Amino acid sequence: MLNEKTIRELVSMPCFISNASKLAYMLHMSHQDASQELLLELLDHRLKSWSNNDVTLSIQRDLPSLKWKVKFAAKDYYRRVNKDATREREKAQMVAHMETHVSSQSETLEALERLQELLKNKSTQRWTKSLLRVGQRETMVRFNQTPRQFNSKLAKVCKYCHQHRQPKQPNNHTKELKLLKEWDDLMADPDTTDDDVQTFIGQHEEYINEVINSPQVAFQGRLIKDFAHAGKDKYILVNLMAKREQELDRRTNHE
């Protein structure tokens, strides 16, 4: 847990202020709110395993590893907020779609037939049939629901339908896909330096060693320990990571 002094030093770092400003601009929020959310994201995730002394020393030495964590904490928060917003839009569109098409008898009957297969809970079946047939307002009256209760029920039904419509990603691929996504973000950022890449390699050394276990890489040890001076092996690593992602995508699509 960071003490108050360390937190003040952390939020005063130029890279923290810069990333908080980007969040504020992209999410249309105040700089104060963006700073608070970025700080919470750091404390709860990226800096969760760091001690107060670790953070203090990193600030004093201006270490790239801390800057990297701040940058990607901002990316994590932005990605999650966008994902939540997309989910809310999908729920709203589902309600609109249901109410817009309720007058079409053939489409309603088709939807009801599919509900019988998808939803196993009888109570949920009745609630969803009511929503399809008579719309939101009448369903809320019939089931004695407040707007909050209705939205909560709708969110659960949407989540269930989505999970059973699209198979989940196999667990053994999820972690690797997340790591490759972080790598993509790192490569896409024009401000990424060799030090940033070195930090990433250090945090995922076992995985990178597996990727570069190839005759294409001339000096594997130097690539791991001194990326900045690894010569053409630097570009080979980028190509091998891209190839790894393509292979994983192909494998996932066939499962």
TAPEVEN-V741642 format. One record per residue. N is the residue number from 1. SS is DSSP state (h for helix, s for strand, l for the rest). OMEGA is omega in degrees with one decimal (* if undefined). NEAR is the number of other C-alpha atoms within 12 Angstrom. Layout:
N;SS;OMEGA;NEAR, N;SS;OMEGA;NEAR
This chain:
1;l;-178.5;20, 2;l;176.8;24, 3;l;-173.3;15, 4;h;-179.1;12, 5;h;-179.7;16, 6;h;178.5;24, 7;h;178.4;26, 8;h;179.1;19, 9;h;-179.0;24, 10;h;-176.5;37, 11;h;177.6;32, 12;l;179.1;18, 13;l;178.6;27, 14;h;-178.3;18, 15;h;177.0;30, 16;h;-179.7;35, 17;h;-179.6;27, 18;h;-178.7;22, 19;h;176.0;35, 20;h;178.3;40, 21;h;177.5;27, 22;h;178.2;24, 23;h;-179.2;35, 24;h;-179.6;24, 25;h;-174.9;18, 26;h;-176.5;20, 27;h;176.6;23, 28;l;178.9;16, 29;l;179.9;18, 30;l;178.4;17, 31;h;179.8;23, 32;h;178.4;18, 33;h;-179.8;18, 34;h;178.6;31, 35;h;-180.0;34, 36;h;-179.5;27, 37;h;178.8;33, 38;h;178.6;39, 39;h;179.2;36, 40;h;178.7;26, 41;h;179.1;29, 42;h;-176.0;36, 43;h;-175.7;27, 44;h;-173.8;18, 45;h;-170.7;20, 46;h;-179.1;28, 47;l;-175.3;31, 48;l;-176.8;19, 49;l;-178.9;16, 50;l;176.1;21, 51;l;177.3;17, 52;h;179.9;22, 53;h;177.9;18, 54;h;-177.6;22, 55;h;-179.4;36, 56;h;179.5;26, 57;h;180.0;19, 58;h;177.2;25, 59;h;-178.4;28, 60;h;-177.6;16, 61;h;179.0;13, 62;l;-174.9;20, 63;l;178.4;22, 64;h;-177.4;26, 65;h;178.7;32, 66;h;177.7;32, 67;h;179.0;35, 68;h;-179.7;35, 69;h;177.8;36, 70;h;-178.2;40, 71;h;-176.4;37, 72;h;171.5;35, 73;h;177.1;35, 74;h;178.2;38, 75;h;179.2;30, 76;h;-177.7;28, 77;h;-179.6;33, 78;h;-179.4;28, 79;h;-178.3;21, 80;h;178.8;17, 81;h;178.3;21, 82;h;179.1;17, 83;h;178.4;14, 84;h;-180.0;15, 85;h;178.1;15, 86;h;179.9;14, 87;h;179.3;20, 88;h;177.6;20, 89;h;179.4;17, 90;h;178.4;20, 91;h;-179.8;26, 92;h;179.4;19, 93;h;178.8;16, 94;h;178.4;27, 95;h;-178.9;30, 96;h;-179.4;17, 97;h;-179.5;22, 98;h;-175.6;28, 99;h;-179.3;26, 100;h;-174.1;20, 101;l;-175.9;22, 102;l;-179.3;25, 103;l;179.2;16, 104;l;-174.3;17, 105;h;-176.8;16, 106;h;-180.0;13, 107;h;178.9;19, 108;h;179.4;26, 109;h;179.0;18, 110;h;179.2;18, 111;h;-179.3;26, 112;h;178.0;25, 113;h;-179.9;17, 114;h;178.1;18, 115;h;-179.2;27, 116;h;-179.3;19, 117;h;-172.4;16, 118;h;-176.1;22, 119;l;-177.0;28, 120;l;-178.5;17, 121;l;-175.2;15, 122;h;-179.4;14, 123;h;178.8;15, 124;h;175.3;25, 125;h;-178.8;23, 126;h;-179.1;21, 127;h;-177.8;30, 128;h;175.9;42, 129;h;179.2;31, 130;h;-179.9;27, 131;h;179.1;36, 132;h;-173.4;34, 133;h;-171.3;29, 134;h;175.9;26, 135;h;-172.5;27, 136;h;-172.6;34, 137;h;-178.6;21, 138;h;178.5;22, 139;h;177.9;29, 140;h;178.2;23, 141;h;-177.2;18, 142;h;-175.8;19, 143;l;175.7;21, 144;l;-176.4;15, 145;l;170.3;19, 146;l;176.9;17, 147;h;179.9;17, 148;h;179.0;12, 149;h;178.8;17, 150;h;-178.9;28, 151;h;178.0;22, 152;h;178.5;16, 153;h;-179.5;27, 154;h;179.8;31, 155;h;-179.9;24, 156;h;179.2;19, 157;h;178.9;29, 158;h;-179.6;27, 159;h;-179.7;20, 160;h;-178.9;20, 161;h;-179.5;24, 162;h;-179.0;19, 163;h;-177.3;15, 164;h;176.4;16, 165;h;-179.1;14, 166;l;179.7;12, 167;l;179.3;15, 168;l;176.6;15, 169;l;178.4;20, 170;l;-175.1;18, 171;h;-175.5;12, 172;h;178.7;13, 173;h;-172.4;22, 174;h;-177.6;16, 175;h;-178.9;16, 176;h;177.8;25, 177;h;178.4;25, 178;h;179.4;18, 179;h;-179.6;23, 180;h;175.9;30, 181;h;176.9;23, 182;h;178.7;30, 183;h;178.3;33, 184;h;179.3;23, 185;h;180.0;25, 186;h;-178.8;28, 187;h;-177.2;23, 188;h;-177.4;14, 189;l;-178.6;17, 190;l;-179.5;11, 191;l;-178.2;17, 192;l;179.4;23, 193;l;175.6;20, 194;h;178.2;27, 195;h;177.8;24, 196;h;179.9;32, 197;h;178.6;36, 198;h;177.7;30, 199;h;178.4;28, 200;h;179.8;34, 201;h;-179.8;35, 202;h;-179.2;20, 203;h;-178.0;22, 204;l;-171.7;21, 205;h;-179.1;21, 206;h;-179.4;14, 207;h;-179.5;22, 208;h;177.0;33, 209;h;178.4;24, 210;h;-179.1;18, 211;h;-174.2;29, 212;l;175.3;31, 213;l;-172.7;22, 214;l;177.9;18, 215;l;178.3;13, 216;l;-177.9;17, 217;l;-176.0;27, 218;l;-176.0;20, 219;l;-175.0;24, 220;h;-179.0;28, 221;h;179.9;19, 222;h;179.4;21, 223;h;-179.9;32, 224;h;-171.7;34, 225;h;-175.0;24, 226;l;-174.5;22, 227;h;-175.5;30, 228;h;-176.5;21, 229;h;-176.8;19, 230;l;175.8;23, 231;l;-176.6;18, 232;l;176.9;19, 233;h;178.0;27, 234;h;-177.1;29, 235;h;176.7;22, 236;h;177.1;25, 237;h;179.6;35, 238;h;179.8;27, 239;h;-179.7;22, 240;h;178.0;26, 241;h;178.4;32, 242;h;178.7;21, 243;h;178.7;17, 244;h;-179.1;27, 245;h;178.3;25, 246;h;179.6;16, 247;h;-179.6;18, 248;h;176.9;24, 249;h;-178.6;21, 250;h;-179.8;13, 251;h;-178.8;16, 252;h;-178.2;20, 253;h;-178.4;15, 254;l;-178.9;11, 255;l;*;12
